[in-house]
């Protein structure tokens, strides 16, 4: 039983030419229909099914819509108590080539399948696959909103038949309803094509999108993977199906009228459906960032782009244009939701009953963030700033708080607290028993580089994710994925967020009164000589190519040029250029000014880092290969031998891959095993003298 009927708008691409077309409705609401309500499915005629074009419905009943029973608003009352109703209507089309888009306005209760000339064009609230008279609608009481379904010229010259079957949700349902109108439709978006993918979302019954629960909708994506323009009237859909959509965000949700969205791709029964979208691997959970205070529109894209090159994984992104319920919404950033998946955060699945031994040790995803109270896992016993009431809060991300078992909660809390105990200890930098035993140091180095280049005001304290796999799969804690950089790259006028100078990781010194401050981890790591040297080596390696100023400027130019006229459309919709929007540091008169300022800021920031990152290192002297120690053999296989030329003493040996990542860090020994390296190739070996000097040797490992 449905308390109210439901309207579905279905776009079907048939015909609309640029020359004039009649706007007369092809089928009026309240028109006469032939219907079959005998409590069984219509019989076949030879090989013709009841919805085929040439099926003879001459012995069916005739009545005007609305057809149905039980709501007391029917024009034609049909046989009450039937499980399924079948209707047909014939219309004559003289010039089908005139039409390119048709709008079907469908009222139904509880489920419906629509056919045109024997071809299914819409299915709503019905299970997939073949259905019979006995088939039930998928759900009851769900608002099945607006959909867009397009086909190439399905109308024929002469007779055309629209056929619809309506199904009850159960035998207990007390009503059934049907009506349908069809007319030509012409888009009034004001543009024909875009270089960006076009996303059309139409919510069921044009319902408002709210912050939980998700509302049902239909999403169509027009995306030509060959890079050609995406035409708003294209029938070549990259995706055309059901979704659930809700508002998402924290501060942005309250502050900005341009909202972000969380999306689940659904099947016909509104269950999660893993699909490939925009070149991204299959999944069902997606996010659309809606840049508003970021008037460049690309800060998140820029950060995720480089995060994906530096780290094991960062959410894939695609700039798109969004249309909601036939109204232009603007440029959005379509991206992947952070979750455990082989193509996202690739850690082991953790079931609720995995509570012992290696099963219990992973995988987990945690975050430092604001979050809701029901997400809170625990509060660190170590305050970020001694004697001040700020807290470091750990939130569950995977498994969710409502799914994680008691044993799993206890394990991950104790494990993280033990890491914190080690970091706080005097022996925290010990190469075997110190923090390196527990942390994937490369990931910590890389997230520092991303956060410092972007001077992300939230980078170390909010929207900061970390994950741990099972011990049998390494078991160390890794930082990432990165998330939410719309206030980065100089776009925050508080706590020095707009400056090109200074360290983002020193947020606690700049804004100690902010409740959300950095965990003590970062300062502790950056007090270790080995960590600081690794950070410096990695940074300058990346500055040679991936993060060179030339490449960064090219990336900014490529992103902005790719958007083309979409930028103008976005700011026609959201007229915020030359206006202060919290927390802008800079207010440009136009979009070009915003991009010029972003490039100026980035250039100055990189120059400052180049000059000042050495402050993070110790008194390590110039690296040279002309030193007091020999390293052999070269090429090497299983071991390296270190032979001093004189009486010099050495304290550490560090091995780096050619991408600047530390592959090994051990106490000095005359014989060092290479079996711990996970690949062969060229490596740079640093031998650290007791006085801090570093002697570098290039070694081929086979």
C-alpha positions in Angstrom: 0.0 0.0 0.0 1.3 3.4 -0.9 0.1 6.5 1.0 0.5 8.6 -2.1 1.1 8.0 -5.8 4.4 8.6 -7.4 5.4 10.5 -10.5 8.3 9.4 -12.7 9.6 11.5 -15.6 11.4 9.4 -18.2 13.5 11.0 -20.9 13.5 8.9 -24.1 15.7 10.1 -27.0 13.8 9.5 -30.2 13.6 12.5 -32.4 13.7 16.6 -31.7 15.2 18.4 -34.6 16.6 21.9 -34.6 13.8 23.0 -36.8 10.5 23.8 -35.3 8.6 21.0 -33.6 5.1 20.8 -32.3 4.8 21.0 -28.5 1.5 19.2 -28.5 1.5 16.3 -26.2 1.6 13.0 -27.9 -0.2 11.4 -25.0 -2.2 13.5 -22.6 -2.6 12.7 -18.9 -6.1 11.4 -18.5 -6.2 9.9 -22.1 -8.0 6.7 -23.0 -6.2 3.4 -22.7 -6.9 -0.2 -23.4 -6.4 -2.3 -20.3 -6.4 -5.9 -19.2 -7.5 -6.6 -15.5 -8.6 -10.2 -15.6 -6.3 -11.4 -12.8 -3.8 -13.1 -15.1 -1.3 -12.2 -17.9 -2.6 -11.5 -21.4 -2.2 -14.5 -23.7 0.3 -14.5 -26.5 -0.9 -14.3 -30.1 1.2 -16.5 -32.3 4.7 -15.2 -31.4 3.5 -11.8 -30.3 3.7 -10.8 -26.6 1.1 -8.4 -25.1 3.5 -5.4 -25.3 4.5 -6.0 -29.0 3.6 -3.4 -31.6 1.3 -5.6 -33.7 -0.4 -7.4 -30.7 -4.2 -7.2 -31.1 -5.8 -5.6 -27.9 -9.2 -5.2 -29.5 -10.9 -7.3 -26.9 -9.4 -5.4 -23.9 -11.4 -3.0 -21.9 -11.2 0.8 -22.5 -11.1 3.6 -20.0 -9.7 7.0 -19.2 -6.8 7.4 -16.8 -6.3 7.6 -14.0 -6.9 3.8 -13.9 -6.8 1.9 -10.6 -8.6 1.3 -7.4 -8.4 2.1 -3.7 -7.5 5.8 -3.6 -10.9 7.3 -4.6 -9.2 9.5 -7.2 -9.5 7.1 -10.2 -11.4 8.1 -13.4 -11.7 4.4 -14.3 -12.0 1.9 -11.5 -10.5 -1.5 -12.4 -11.0 -4.9 -11.0 -9.9 -4.6 -7.3 -7.5 -7.1 -5.8 -5.5 -8.0 -9.0 -1.8 -8.4 -8.7 -0.9 -6.8 -12.0 -2.5 -4.5 -14.5 -1.6 -4.3 -18.3 -2.3 -1.2 -20.4 -1.7 -0.3 -24.1 -2.1 2.9 -26.2 -1.6 3.4 -29.9 -0.5 6.7 -31.3 0.1 7.8 -34.9 3.3 9.6 -35.8 3.6 11.2 -39.2 7.2 12.6 -39.0 9.1 10.6 -36.4 12.4 12.3 -37.6 11.2 15.5 -35.9 11.6 14.1 -32.5 14.8 13.5 -30.6 13.7 13.8 -26.9 10.4 12.7 -25.4 9.2 13.2 -21.8 7.1 10.6 -20.2 5.3 11.6 -17.1 4.3 8.4 -15.3 2.1 7.9 -12.3 2.2 4.5 -10.8 1.7 2.4 -7.7 3.6 0.1 -6.8 6.0 -1.0 -9.6 6.0 -0.4 -13.4 7.7 -1.4 -16.6 7.2 0.7 -19.7 7.6 -0.5 -23.3 7.7 1.4 -26.6 7.0 -0.7 -29.8 7.9 -3.9 -27.9 11.1 -2.6 -26.4 11.5 -2.0 -22.7 12.4 1.6 -22.0 11.9 2.0 -18.3 11.7 -0.2 -15.2 11.0 1.3 -11.8 10.6 -0.5 -8.5 10.6 -3.8 -10.2 13.1 -6.7 -9.9 15.5 -7.3 -12.8 15.0 -10.1 -15.3 11.8 -11.7 -16.6 8.6 -10.8 -14.8 5.2 -12.5 -14.8 1.8 -11.7 -13.6 2.8 -13.2 -10.2 5.8 -10.9 -9.9 5.7 -8.4 -7.1 7.1 -4.8 -7.1 10.4 -4.5 -5.3 9.3 -2.2 -2.5 6.3 -0.3 -1.2 6.2 3.2 0.2 9.4 4.3 -1.7 9.3 7.6 -3.7 10.5 6.5 -7.1 11.4 9.9 -8.5 12.6 11.3 -11.8 14.5 9.2 -14.4 16.0 9.9 -17.8 16.1 7.1 -20.3 17.0 7.8 -23.9 17.0 5.8 -27.1 17.9 6.5 -30.7 14.8 7.2 -32.8 12.5 4.5 -31.5 9.4 6.2 -33.0 8.1 4.7 -36.2 6.3 6.4 -39.1 2.7 5.5 -38.6 1.5 3.5 -35.6 3.5 3.3 -32.4 2.4 1.6 -29.2 3.2 2.5 -25.5 2.6 -0.5 -23.2 2.9 -0.5 -19.4 2.5 -3.2 -16.7 1.8 -2.2 -13.1 2.5 -4.5 -10.2 1.5 -4.6 -6.6 4.1 -4.9 -3.9 2.1 -7.7 -2.1 -1.3 -9.2 -2.0 -2.0 -7.0 1.0 -1.7 -3.8 -1.0 -5.0 -1.9 -1.0 -4.5 0.3 -4.0 -3.2 0.4 -7.6 -2.7 3.5 -9.8 -1.7 4.3 -13.3 -1.6 7.4 -15.6 0.9 8.5 -18.3 1.6 11.5 -20.4 4.2 11.9 -23.2 5.4 15.0 -25.0 8.4 16.4 -26.9 11.2 17.6 -24.7 13.9 20.2 -25.5 16.7 20.8 -23.0 16.9 24.5 -21.8 20.3 24.2 -20.1 21.6 26.9 -22.4 24.6 24.9 -23.8 25.0 22.0 -26.2 28.2 20.3 -25.1 31.0 20.2 -22.6 34.6 19.0 -22.5 33.7 17.6 -19.0 31.6 14.6 -18.3 27.9 15.5 -17.9 26.1 14.1 -14.9 22.3 14.3 -14.9 20.6 13.3 -11.6 16.8 13.3 -11.2 15.5 12.4 -7.8 12.3 10.4 -7.3 9.3 12.7 -7.4 11.8 15.7 -7.6 12.4 15.1 -3.9 14.9 17.4 -2.1 18.3 15.8 -1.3 18.8 15.7 2.4 21.6 14.7 4.9 20.4 11.1 5.5 18.7 9.1 4.4 19.6 8.7 0.8 16.8 9.5 -1.6 16.3 7.4 -4.7 17.2 8.9 -8.1 18.3 8.1 -11.6 21.7 9.1 -12.8 22.8 9.4 -16.4 26.4 10.2 -17.3 27.5 11.3 -20.8 31.2 10.8 -21.1 33.2 10.1 -24.3 36.3 8.3 -23.2 38.0 9.4 -26.5 38.1 12.9 -25.2 35.6 14.3 -27.6 32.9 16.8 -26.5 30.0 15.5 -24.5 26.7 16.5 -26.0 23.8 17.1 -23.7 21.5 15.3 -26.1 23.7 12.3 -26.6 22.1 8.8 -26.3 25.5 7.1 -25.8 25.3 6.8 -22.0 28.4 6.0 -20.0 26.0 5.2 -17.2 22.2 5.1 -16.9 20.8 3.7 -13.8 19.5 4.0 -10.2 21.4 5.7 -7.4 20.8 6.8 -3.8 22.0 10.3 -3.0 22.4 12.4 0.1 24.2 15.5 1.2 27.7 15.2 2.7 30.2 17.4 4.4 30.9 19.0 7.7 31.6 22.7 7.8 30.8 23.1 4.1 27.3 21.5 4.6 26.4 24.4 7.0 28.3 27.2 5.4 27.9 26.9 1.6 24.8 26.8 -0.6 26.6 24.6 -3.1 26.5 21.2 -1.4 28.6 18.1 -1.8 26.9 14.7 -2.3 27.4 11.1 -1.3 26.2 8.6 -3.9 25.5 4.8 -4.0 25.0 3.1 -7.4 21.9 0.8 -7.1 20.4 -2.0 -9.1 16.7 -2.0 -10.0 15.8 -3.2 -6.5 17.7 -0.3 -4.9 20.5 -2.6 -3.7 24.2 -1.6 -3.9 25.5 -2.2 -7.4 29.3 -2.2 -8.1 29.9 -0.4 -11.5 32.8 1.2 -13.3 32.4 5.0 -13.6 34.4 7.5 -15.5 37.3 5.1 -15.8 37.4 4.2 -12.1 37.3 0.6 -11.0 34.1 -1.1 -10.0 32.5 0.1 -6.7 29.1 1.3 -5.4 30.2 4.3 -3.2 31.1 7.7 -4.7 31.4 11.3 -3.6 30.9 14.6 -5.4 32.9 17.5 -3.9 31.3 20.8 -4.9 34.0 23.5 -4.8 32.6 26.8 -3.5 35.0 28.8 -1.4 37.7 27.2 -3.6 37.1 29.5 -6.7 39.9 27.8 -8.7 37.6 24.7 -8.6 40.7 22.5 -8.6 42.4 22.4 -5.2 41.1 18.9 -4.3 41.9 17.7 -7.8 45.4 19.0 -7.6 46.0 17.4 -4.2 44.5 14.0 -5.2 46.5 14.1 -8.5 49.8 14.3 -6.7 48.7 12.1 -3.9 48.0 9.3 -6.4 51.5 9.7 -7.8 53.3 9.8 -4.4 51.3 7.3 -2.3 50.0 3.8 -2.8 46.5 5.2 -3.3 44.6 8.4 -3.4 41.0 8.8 -4.5 40.7 9.0 -8.3 39.1 12.3 -9.5 37.2 13.7 -12.5 35.9 17.2 -13.0 32.3 17.1 -14.2 29.3 19.3 -14.7 26.2 18.4 -12.7 22.5 18.9 -13.5 20.0 18.1 -10.8 16.3 17.8 -11.6 16.8 19.6 -14.9 18.6 22.6 -13.2 22.2 23.3 -13.8 24.2 22.8 -10.6 27.8 23.6 -11.6 31.3 22.1 -11.8 31.8 19.2 -9.3 34.7 16.9 -8.5 33.5 13.3 -8.9 35.7 11.0 -6.8 35.9 7.7 -4.9 34.7 7.4 -1.4 37.4 6.2 1.0 36.7 2.5 1.8 38.4 -0.9 2.0 38.6 -2.3 -1.5 41.2 -4.0 -3.6 41.2 -0.9 -5.8 41.0 1.6 -3.0 42.5 1.0 0.4 43.8 -2.4 -0.3 43.7 -4.1 3.1 42.2 -7.3 4.3 38.5 -7.6 4.9 37.7 -7.8 8.6 34.6 -9.8 9.5 32.9 -9.4 12.9 33.8 -13.0 13.9 37.5 -12.5 13.2 38.6 -12.0 16.8 41.7 -14.1 17.4 45.3 -14.6 16.2 46.2 -13.1 12.8 42.6 -12.6 11.8 42.2 -9.9 14.5 45.2 -7.8 13.4 43.6 -6.2 10.3 42.5 -4.5 8.3 41.5 -1.3 10.0 40.9 2.2 8.7 41.0 5.0 11.3 41.0 8.8 11.1 41.7 11.9 13.0 38.6 14.1 12.5 35.7 15.8 14.1 33.0 13.2 13.3 29.9 12.3 15.2 30.0 10.9 18.7 28.9 7.5 17.4 32.0 7.3 15.3 34.4 8.0 18.1 36.7 5.1 18.9 38.7 6.5 21.7 40.8 9.5 22.9 44.5 9.3 23.0 46.0 9.2 26.5 48.6 11.7 25.2 47.5 15.3 24.9 48.7 17.1 21.7 49.8 20.1 23.8 50.8 19.3 27.4 48.6 21.0 30.0 46.1 22.1 27.5 42.7 20.4 27.1 42.9 19.6 23.4 42.4 16.0 22.5 43.5 13.6 19.8 40.4 11.7 18.8 40.5 8.4 16.9 37.4 7.6 14.8 36.4 4.3 13.3 36.1 4.3 9.5 36.4 0.6 8.8 34.9 -1.5 10.2 32.1 1.0 11.0 31.4 1.6 14.7 28.2 -0.4 14.5 29.9 -3.4 13.0 33.3 -3.6 14.7 33.4 -6.3 17.4 34.4 -5.7 21.0 37.6 -7.7 20.6 38.5 -5.7 17.5 37.9 -2.4 19.3 40.2 -3.5 22.1 42.9 -4.7 19.8 43.2 -1.7 17.6 43.0 0.7 20.5 45.8 -1.1 22.4 47.9 -1.5 19.3 47.7 2.3 18.4 48.3 3.2 22.1 51.4 1.0 22.1 52.7 2.9 19.0 52.1 6.1 20.9 53.9 4.7 23.9 56.9 3.9 21.7 56.9 7.3 20.1 56.9 8.9 23.6 59.7 6.7 24.8 63.4 7.7 24.9 64.1 4.8 22.6 61.5 5.8 20.0 64.1 6.1 17.1 65.7 2.7 17.7 66.0 1.1 14.2 64.6 -2.2 15.4 62.3 -1.6 18.4 61.4 2.0 17.7 58.6 3.5 15.6 59.9 1.9 12.4 58.8 -1.4 13.7 55.2 -0.2 13.6 55.0 2.5 10.9 55.2 2.5 7.1 57.6 5.4 7.2 57.4 6.1 3.5 53.7 6.9 3.8 54.4 9.3 6.7 57.1 11.1 4.6 54.8 11.4 1.6 51.8 12.8 3.4 54.1 15.4 5.0 55.3 16.4 1.6 51.8 16.8 0.3 50.6 18.7 3.3 53.6 21.0 3.3 53.5 21.8 -0.4 49.8 22.6 -0.1 50.2 24.1 3.5 46.9 22.3 4.2 45.4 23.9 7.2 43.6 20.7 8.2 46.3 18.3 6.8 47.6 16.7 10.0 44.6 17.1 12.3 41.3 16.7 10.4 40.2 14.4 7.6 43.4 12.5 8.2 43.2 8.8 7.5 45.4 5.9 8.4 45.1 2.1 7.9 46.6 -1.2 9.1 46.6 -4.5 7.4 46.9 -8.0 9.0 50.3 -8.8 10.6 50.7 -11.6 8.0 50.6 -8.9 5.3 53.0 -6.5 6.8 50.9 -5.2 9.6 52.4 -1.7 9.8 50.3 1.5 10.1 50.2 3.6 6.9 49.0 7.1 6.5 46.4 7.9 3.9 44.5 8.2 1.8 44.6 12.0 1.6 41.2 13.8 1.8 39.7 17.3 1.6 42.1 19.9 0.4 39.7 22.7 -0.5 41.2 24.9 2.2 44.8 24.2 1.1 47.1 25.9 -1.3 46.6 29.3 0.4 42.8 29.3 0.7 42.5 29.8 4.5 42.8 33.2 6.1 43.4 31.9 9.7 46.2 30.1 11.5 48.7 31.2 8.8 46.9 29.1 6.2 47.3 31.7 3.5 51.1 32.1 3.9 53.7 30.7 1.6 56.1 30.5 4.5 56.2 28.5 7.6 55.4 24.8 8.4 51.9 23.4 8.3 53.0 20.7 10.8 53.6 23.5 13.4 49.9 24.3 13.6 50.0 23.8 17.4 52.4 26.6 17.8 50.4 29.0 15.5 47.0 28.2 16.8 47.3 26.4 20.2 43.8 27.5 21.2 42.1 25.7 18.4 40.4 22.6 19.8 41.4 20.5 16.7 45.2 20.5 16.9 47.8 18.1 15.6 48.6 14.9 17.3 52.1 14.8 18.9 53.2 12.2 16.3 54.5 14.7 13.7 56.8 16.7 16.0 58.2 13.4 17.4 58.9 11.9 14.0 60.5 15.2 12.9 62.9 15.1 15.9 64.5 11.9 14.5 67.6 12.5 12.4 66.9 9.5 10.1 63.3 10.5 9.5 64.3 14.1 8.6 67.0 12.9 6.2 64.6 10.6 4.5 62.1 13.4 4.2 64.6 15.7 2.6 65.9 13.1 0.2 62.4 12.2 -0.9 61.4 15.9 -1.3 64.4 16.8 -3.5 64.0 13.7 -5.6 60.4 14.6 -6.3 61.3 18.2 -7.1 63.4 17.0 -10.0 60.4 15.7 -11.9 56.9 15.0 -10.5 56.9 18.1 -8.2 59.1 20.4 -10.3 57.7 23.9 -10.6 57.3 23.4 -14.3 55.2 20.2 -13.9 53.0 21.7 -11.2 52.3 24.8 -13.3 51.5 22.6 -16.3 49.1 20.5 -14.2 47.2 23.7 -13.1 47.1 24.9 -16.7 45.9 21.6 -18.0 43.1 21.3 -15.5 41.8 24.9 -16.1 42.0 24.6 -19.9 40.2 21.3 -19.8 37.2 22.9 -18.1 36.8 25.5 -20.8 33.4 27.2 -20.8 32.2 25.1 -17.9 34.0 27.6 -15.6 31.8 30.4 -16.9 28.7 28.3 -16.5 29.7 27.5 -12.9 30.1 31.1 -11.9 27.0 32.2 -13.8 25.2 29.7 -11.5 27.2 30.7 -8.3 28.0 34.4 -8.6 30.8 34.5 -6.1 33.8 35.9 -8.0 35.0 39.2 -6.7 33.3 38.4 -3.4 34.8 37.2 -0.1 33.7 33.6 0.8 34.9 32.2 4.1 37.8 31.6 4.5 39.3 33.2 1.4 42.8 34.7 1.8 42.6 36.2 -1.7 39.6 37.5 -3.6 40.1 37.7 -7.4 38.0 39.9 -9.7 37.6 37.0 -12.1 38.5 33.4 -12.5 41.7 34.1 -14.3 42.9 36.2 -11.3 42.2 33.2 -9.1 44.4 30.9 -11.2 47.2 33.5 -11.4 47.1 33.8 -7.7 47.2 30.0 -7.2 50.2 29.7 -9.5 52.0 32.6 -7.7 51.3 31.0 -4.3 52.5 27.6 -5.4 55.7 29.0 -6.9 56.5 31.0 -3.8 55.6 28.0 -1.6 57.9 25.6 -3.4 60.7 28.2 -3.4 60.4 28.6 0.4 60.4 24.8 0.9 63.5 24.4 -1.2 65.3 27.0 0.9 64.0 25.9 4.3 63.5 22.1 4.3 67.1 21.7 5.3 66.0 23.1 8.7 64.3 19.8 9.3 67.6 17.9 9.0 70.4 17.6 11.4 74.0 18.7 10.9 74.5 16.0 8.3 77.3 17.2 6.0 77.5 17.1 2.3 76.9 13.8 0.7 79.9 12.4 -1.2 81.0 9.1 -2.7 84.7 10.0 -2.4 84.9 8.9 1.2 86.7 6.8 3.7 84.8 3.5 3.0 84.5 1.0 0.3 81.3 -0.8 -0.6 81.2 -4.0 -2.6 80.4 -6.1 -4.6 78.7 -4.0 -7.3 76.5 -5.5 -8.8 75.4 -7.1 -5.6 73.1 -10.1 -4.9 72.4 -11.1 -1.3 74.9 -9.0 0.7 76.9 -5.8 0.7 80.3 -5.5 2.4 81.5 -2.3 4.0 85.3 -1.8 4.5 86.6 1.4 6.0 89.8 2.7 4.5 91.2 3.8 7.8 90.1 4.2 11.5 86.8 6.0 10.8 83.7 4.9 12.7 80.3 4.8 11.2 76.8 4.5 12.8 74.2 3.8 10.2 73.5 2.4 6.7 70.5 3.5 4.7 69.4 2.2 1.3 67.2 4.3 -1.0 65.4 3.3 -4.2 65.8 5.6 -7.1 62.4 7.2 -6.4 63.8 8.5 -3.1 62.0 6.0 -0.8 64.0 4.5 2.0 64.2 0.7 1.5 66.4 -0.1 4.5 67.8 1.6 7.6 70.1 -0.4 9.8 72.8 0.0 12.4 76.2 0.0 10.8 77.7 -3.4 10.2 80.5 -4.6 8.0 78.1 -7.1 6.3 74.5 -6.2 5.5 72.0 -8.6 4.0 69.9 -7.4 1.0 67.3 -10.0 1.3 64.9 -7.5 2.8 64.7 -5.5 -0.4 61.4 -6.1 -2.3 62.9 -5.5 -5.7 66.1 -5.4 -7.8 67.6 -2.5 -9.6 69.7 0.6 -8.8 69.9 1.8 -5.2 71.7 4.6 -3.4 73.5 3.5 -0.3 74.1 6.1 2.4 76.8 5.3 5.0 76.5 7.7 7.9 79.8 8.7 9.7 79.8 9.3 13.4 80.4 13.0 12.8 77.2 13.1 10.7 78.8 13.0 7.3 77.1 10.9 4.7 78.9 9.0 2.0 76.9 7.9 -1.0 77.4 4.9 -3.3 75.3 3.8 -6.2 74.8 0.0 -6.2 73.1 -2.3 -8.7 71.2 -5.1 -6.9 70.4 -8.2 -9.1 
